Amino acid sequence: MQDLQHITIASDFSEGALAAMDRGFQIARQAGARCEVIHALGLDALAPLRALLGSRTNEVSEKITEDARARLQAQVNQIDHSVGVNTLLRVEAGQAAQVIHAQAQASAANLVVLGSHGSGFWQDWVLGSTASSLLRKSHCPVLVVEKRPTGPYQRVLVPVDFSRGSMTSLRLARTLAPQAHLVLLHVFEVPFEGKMQMAGVDDNVIHQYRIEARERASQQLRHMLEDLGLTDTPHSQIVAQGDAARQVVALAHQHSCDLIVMGKHGTHVTEELLLGSVTRRVLAESDCDVLVVVDALS
């Protein structure tokens, strides 16, 4: 697996961005990675005034950019973890989603970090359709930070569906949190359970299916850990039935997890976690950071 070498951190100067910056630099120091901190100016605010500004348009534009860069530097200076980290500041015109995606691609970033609580359109970016669009297109994992860190991650919840994407999620969880306790979660549903009950299928038959599904999942979890060489890693295994988002959020809280790692590539639950409503619900409802693994680190 490729080490983390380049981390892109997005900032809109909010408290949420400060939390993301704190976590991003902490990970960078731990991994020996370099950081690129980006601020997107948004739409061209000077467009309606160009006729009035005339030749001063470029001068005013440069002043706005310089001011943003100074604010970005001031924010970095507040982060103790930034000391000693190779850091590049970048201020770009354009909307946040497009700017972050383009710069992460250009710099071959291994990780994008942003805050879950921003200002203005940034809040919509995190929880709205633009985020889903970026997650579909992104070539690297995206970490959404909920709060400022008090230390390295201690307990990491990893929902798995036994796909290749789940394997990638577990590997990256170990890269970001090498000392953390892993909580492996598999969520299953009984296909057509309600219809089977309506059709008069014996409850004992349905109950037996649940038992067998739990046993199969528990065995697969053990085999996955063996395949990854993680059997000696501190971990817990949970097999739960029901709504995926509700289980992820509830169990992360119940087990005091400070990070949820969700994979893109896979089937069933995993695909829903990235592209469907489950992702938005987990991002909106969880009280811990969420890492969406959108590409393998190979």
C-alpha positions as CSV (number, residue, x, y, z in Angstrom):
1,M,0.0,0.0,0.0
2,Q,1.2,3.5,-0.9
3,D,2.0,5.8,2.0
4,L,0.3,9.1,2.5
5,Q,2.6,11.6,0.7
6,H,0.4,14.6,-0.1
7,I,-2.6,15.9,1.8
8,T,-5.0,18.6,0.4
9,I,-6.8,20.6,3.1
10,A,-9.7,22.8,2.1
11,S,-10.4,26.0,4.0
12,D,-13.2,28.6,4.0
13,F,-11.8,30.3,7.1
14,S,-14.6,28.9,9.3
15,E,-14.2,27.1,12.6
16,G,-15.0,23.9,10.8
17,A,-12.1,24.5,8.4
18,L,-9.8,25.1,11.4
19,A,-10.8,21.7,12.8
20,A,-10.0,20.1,9.4
21,M,-6.7,21.9,9.2
22,D,-5.8,20.7,12.7
23,R,-6.6,17.1,11.8
24,G,-5.0,17.3,8.4
25,F,-1.7,18.6,9.8
26,Q,-1.7,16.0,12.6
27,I,-2.1,13.2,10.0
28,A,0.7,14.8,7.9
29,R,3.1,15.0,10.7
30,Q,2.4,11.4,11.7
31,A,2.8,10.2,8.1
32,G,5.6,12.5,7.0
33,A,3.4,13.9,4.3
34,R,3.4,17.4,2.7
35,C,0.2,19.6,2.9
36,E,-1.5,21.9,0.4
37,V,-4.0,24.2,2.0
38,I,-6.5,25.6,-0.5
39,H,-9.1,28.4,-0.4
40,A,-11.6,28.8,-3.3
41,L,-12.7,32.4,-3.8
42,G,-16.1,31.3,-5.2
43,L,-17.8,33.0,-8.2
44,D,-16.2,36.1,-9.6
45,A,-17.6,38.7,-7.2
46,L,-16.1,41.5,-9.3
47,A,-18.0,40.7,-12.5
48,P,-20.9,43.1,-11.9
49,L,-18.4,45.9,-11.0
50,R,-16.0,45.5,-13.9
51,A,-17.6,48.3,-15.9
52,L,-17.1,50.6,-12.9
53,L,-13.6,49.4,-11.9
54,G,-12.2,49.5,-15.4
55,S,-8.4,49.2,-15.3
56,R,-8.5,48.8,-11.5
57,T,-10.2,45.4,-11.8
58,N,-6.9,43.4,-11.8
59,E,-5.6,45.5,-8.9
60,V,-8.7,44.8,-6.8
61,S,-8.7,41.2,-7.7
62,E,-5.0,40.8,-6.7
63,K,-5.8,42.6,-3.4
64,I,-8.6,40.1,-2.6
65,T,-6.3,37.2,-3.4
66,E,-3.5,38.6,-1.2
67,D,-5.9,39.2,1.6
68,A,-7.2,35.6,1.3
69,R,-3.7,34.2,1.3
70,A,-2.8,36.2,4.4
71,R,-5.9,34.9,6.2
72,L,-5.0,31.4,5.1
73,Q,-1.5,31.8,6.5
74,A,-2.9,33.2,9.8
75,Q,-5.1,30.2,10.1
76,V,-2.2,27.8,9.5
77,N,-0.2,29.6,12.1
78,Q,-2.8,28.7,14.7
79,I,-2.1,25.0,14.2
80,D,0.7,23.6,16.3
81,H,0.8,20.5,14.2
82,S,1.8,22.6,11.2
83,V,5.3,23.2,12.5
84,G,7.8,21.3,10.5
85,V,5.3,20.2,7.8
86,N,6.1,21.0,4.2
87,T,3.2,23.3,3.4
88,L,1.9,25.1,0.3
89,L,-0.8,27.7,0.4
90,R,-3.0,28.1,-2.6
91,V,-5.9,30.6,-3.4
92,E,-7.8,29.9,-6.5
93,A,-10.8,31.5,-8.3
94,G,-13.8,29.3,-8.8
95,Q,-16.3,27.2,-6.8
96,A,-15.0,25.0,-4.0
97,A,-15.9,21.6,-5.4
98,Q,-14.3,22.2,-8.8
99,V,-11.2,23.9,-7.3
100,I,-10.5,21.1,-4.7
101,H,-11.1,18.3,-7.2
102,A,-8.8,19.9,-9.8
103,Q,-6.0,20.7,-7.4
104,A,-6.2,17.3,-5.7
105,Q,-5.8,15.7,-9.1
106,A,-3.0,18.0,-10.2
107,S,-1.0,17.4,-7.1
108,A,-1.7,13.6,-7.0
109,A,-3.1,14.0,-3.5
110,N,-3.5,10.9,-1.3
111,L,-6.1,12.5,0.9
112,V,-8.5,15.5,0.9
113,V,-9.5,17.0,4.2
114,L,-12.4,19.4,4.8
115,G,-14.6,20.5,7.7
116,S,-18.2,19.3,8.1
117,H,-19.4,22.7,9.3
118,G,-18.6,25.7,7.1
119,S,-20.1,29.0,6.2
120,G,-22.5,29.9,3.4
121,F,-22.4,27.6,0.4
122,W,-19.7,25.5,2.1
123,Q,-22.2,23.9,4.4
124,D,-24.3,23.0,1.3
125,W,-21.2,21.7,-0.4
126,V,-20.5,19.2,2.4
127,L,-24.0,17.9,2.8
128,G,-25.5,18.6,-0.6
129,S,-25.3,17.2,-4.1
130,T,-21.9,18.7,-5.0
131,A,-20.3,16.5,-2.3
132,S,-21.8,13.4,-3.9
133,S,-20.5,14.6,-7.2
134,L,-17.0,15.1,-5.9
135,L,-17.0,11.7,-4.1
136,R,-18.0,10.0,-7.3
137,K,-15.2,11.6,-9.3
138,S,-12.5,11.9,-6.7
139,H,-9.3,9.8,-7.1
140,C,-8.4,9.9,-3.5
141,P,-10.1,9.4,-0.1
142,V,-12.0,12.4,1.4
143,L,-12.0,13.0,5.2
144,V,-14.8,15.1,6.6
145,V,-13.8,16.5,10.0
146,E,-16.5,17.0,12.6
147,K,-14.5,18.6,15.5
148,R,-11.0,19.7,16.4
149,P,-8.8,16.7,17.5
150,T,-7.6,16.2,21.0
151,G,-5.1,13.5,19.8
152,P,-4.7,10.7,17.3
153,Y,-7.8,8.6,16.4
154,Q,-8.5,6.0,19.1
155,R,-11.5,4.0,17.9
156,V,-12.4,3.6,14.2
157,L,-15.6,2.1,12.9
158,V,-15.3,0.4,9.5
159,P,-18.5,-0.8,7.9
160,V,-17.6,-3.7,5.6
161,D,-19.4,-5.8,2.9
162,F,-16.5,-8.1,2.2
163,S,-15.7,-6.5,-1.1
164,R,-12.3,-5.2,-2.4
165,G,-13.4,-1.7,-1.3
166,S,-13.8,-3.0,2.3
167,M,-10.3,-4.3,2.2
168,T,-9.1,-0.8,1.0
169,S,-11.1,0.9,3.8
170,L,-9.4,-1.3,6.5
171,R,-5.9,-0.7,5.1
172,L,-6.5,3.0,5.1
173,A,-7.9,2.9,8.6
174,R,-4.7,1.4,9.7
175,T,-2.6,4.0,7.8
176,L,-4.5,7.0,9.4
177,A,-4.9,5.4,12.8
178,P,-2.1,2.8,13.3
179,Q,-2.7,2.6,17.1
180,A,-6.5,2.7,17.1
181,H,-9.0,0.0,18.1
182,L,-10.9,-1.1,15.0
183,V,-14.7,-1.8,15.2
184,L,-15.7,-3.9,12.2
185,L,-19.4,-3.6,11.3
186,H,-21.4,-5.7,8.8
187,V,-25.0,-4.7,8.4
188,F,-27.4,-7.2,6.7
189,E,-31.1,-7.4,5.9
190,V,-33.3,-10.4,5.4
191,P,-34.4,-10.1,1.7
192,F,-38.2,-9.6,1.4
193,E,-38.6,-10.3,5.1
194,G,-41.8,-8.2,5.3
195,K,-43.3,-10.0,2.2
196,M,-42.3,-13.4,3.5
197,Q,-44.1,-12.6,6.8
198,M,-47.2,-11.4,4.8
199,A,-47.0,-14.7,2.8
200,G,-47.2,-16.7,6.0
201,V,-43.6,-17.9,6.1
202,D,-42.9,-19.4,9.5
203,D,-41.1,-16.9,11.9
204,N,-38.7,-19.8,12.8
205,V,-37.5,-20.0,9.2
206,I,-36.8,-16.2,9.1
207,H,-35.1,-16.4,12.5
208,Q,-32.9,-19.2,11.3
209,Y,-31.9,-17.2,8.3
210,R,-30.8,-14.3,10.6
211,I,-28.7,-16.7,12.7
212,E,-27.0,-18.2,9.6
213,A,-26.4,-14.7,8.1
214,R,-24.7,-13.6,11.4
215,E,-22.6,-16.7,11.5
216,R,-21.5,-16.3,7.9
217,A,-20.6,-12.7,8.4
218,S,-18.7,-13.4,11.6
219,Q,-16.6,-16.0,9.7
220,Q,-16.0,-13.6,6.8
221,L,-14.9,-10.9,9.2
222,R,-12.3,-13.2,10.7
223,H,-11.1,-14.3,7.3
224,M,-10.8,-10.6,6.2
225,L,-8.6,-9.8,9.2
226,E,-6.4,-12.9,8.5
227,D,-6.0,-11.9,4.8
228,L,-4.9,-8.4,5.8
229,G,-2.6,-9.6,8.6
230,L,-4.6,-7.7,11.2
231,T,-5.6,-10.5,13.6
232,D,-3.4,-9.2,16.3
233,T,-4.7,-5.6,15.9
234,P,-7.1,-4.6,18.7
235,H,-10.5,-4.9,17.3
236,S,-14.2,-5.7,17.8
237,Q,-16.6,-7.4,15.4
238,I,-20.3,-6.5,15.1
239,V,-22.9,-8.0,12.8
240,A,-26.1,-6.1,12.9
241,Q,-29.4,-6.2,11.1
242,G,-31.4,-3.2,9.9
243,D,-31.0,0.2,8.4
244,A,-27.4,0.8,7.4
245,A,-27.1,4.5,8.2
246,R,-28.9,4.2,11.5
247,Q,-26.7,1.3,12.6
248,V,-23.5,3.1,11.5
249,V,-24.3,6.3,13.4
250,A,-25.7,4.5,16.5
251,L,-22.9,2.0,16.8
252,A,-20.2,4.6,16.3
253,H,-21.7,6.6,19.1
254,Q,-22.2,3.5,21.3
255,H,-18.6,2.5,20.9
256,S,-17.2,6.0,21.3
257,C,-15.6,6.0,17.9
258,D,-13.9,9.1,16.7
259,L,-13.7,8.1,13.0
260,I,-15.9,6.2,10.6
261,V,-14.3,4.8,7.4
262,M,-16.7,4.1,4.6
263,G,-15.7,2.6,1.2
264,K,-16.9,3.4,-2.3
265,H,-16.1,0.3,-4.3
266,G,-18.2,-2.8,-3.6
267,T,-21.8,-4.0,-3.6
268,H,-25.0,-3.7,-1.6
269,V,-24.4,-1.6,1.5
270,T,-21.1,-0.1,0.5
271,E,-22.3,1.4,-2.8
272,E,-25.2,2.9,-0.9
273,L,-22.9,4.3,1.7
274,L,-21.1,6.4,-0.9
275,L,-23.6,7.4,-3.5
276,G,-27.0,7.2,-1.9
277,S,-28.8,8.8,1.0
278,V,-26.8,6.8,3.6
279,T,-23.7,8.9,3.1
280,R,-25.6,12.2,3.5
281,R,-27.3,10.8,6.6
282,V,-24.1,9.6,8.2
283,L,-22.3,12.9,7.4
284,A,-25.3,14.9,8.8
285,E,-26.0,12.8,11.9
286,S,-22.7,11.3,13.1
287,D,-20.8,13.1,15.8
288,C,-17.4,12.0,14.6
289,D,-15.2,12.3,11.6
290,V,-16.1,10.4,8.4
291,L,-13.6,9.2,5.9
292,V,-15.0,8.1,2.5
293,V,-12.5,5.9,0.7
294,V,-13.1,6.7,-3.0
295,D,-10.0,5.1,-4.5
296,A,-7.5,2.5,-3.4
297,L,-4.1,3.5,-2.1
298,S,-2.0,1.0,-3.9
